[in-house]
Amino acid sequence: MSGLIPQRFVEDLLDRVDLSELIGSRITLKKAGASYKACCPFHDEKTPHSM
């Protein structure tokens, strides 16, 4: 399966990186219970959606 990212690499990356911190450095995240919400950076939205 040439061209696919190995699953082990993905798992290792997720163990090392805090995705909410990474995404939050680019867009505004709002805490919603145990999750976060944000407006899509590619559309002119007014209401945040769950991530």
C-alpha positions as CSV (number, residue, x, y, z in Angstrom):
1,M,0.0,0.0,0.0
2,S,2.4,2.6,-1.2
3,G,1.6,6.2,-0.3
4,L,-0.3,5.5,2.9
5,I,0.9,6.9,6.2
6,P,1.8,4.0,8.5
7,Q,-0.7,3.5,11.4
8,R,2.1,3.3,13.9
9,F,3.4,6.8,12.8
10,V,-0.1,8.2,13.2
11,E,-0.5,6.7,16.7
12,D,3.0,8.0,17.7
13,L,2.1,11.5,16.4
14,L,-1.2,11.6,18.3
15,D,0.7,10.6,21.5
16,R,3.1,13.5,21.1
17,V,0.8,16.3,19.9
18,D,-2.1,18.0,21.7
19,L,-4.5,18.5,18.8
20,S,-6.6,21.1,20.6
21,E,-3.5,23.2,21.3
22,L,-2.3,22.9,17.7
23,I,-5.7,23.8,16.2
24,G,-6.2,26.5,18.8
25,S,-3.1,28.2,17.6
26,R,-4.8,28.9,14.3
27,I,-8.5,29.3,15.1
28,T,-10.5,30.2,18.2
29,L,-11.7,27.1,20.1
30,K,-14.5,27.2,22.6
31,K,-14.8,24.5,25.3
32,A,-18.1,22.7,25.2
33,G,-18.2,20.0,27.9
34,A,-15.5,17.5,27.2
35,S,-15.1,18.7,23.6
36,Y,-14.3,21.9,21.8
37,K,-16.3,23.9,19.2
38,A,-15.0,26.2,16.5
39,C,-16.2,28.1,13.4
40,C,-15.0,26.7,10.1
41,P,-12.0,28.8,8.9
42,F,-13.0,28.2,5.3
43,H,-16.6,29.5,5.5
44,D,-18.3,32.6,6.8
45,E,-20.1,30.9,9.7
46,K,-21.5,32.5,12.8
47,T,-22.2,29.4,14.9
48,P,-19.4,27.1,16.0
49,H,-19.6,23.3,15.4
50,S,-18.3,20.4,17.4
51,M,-14.8,19.2,16.6
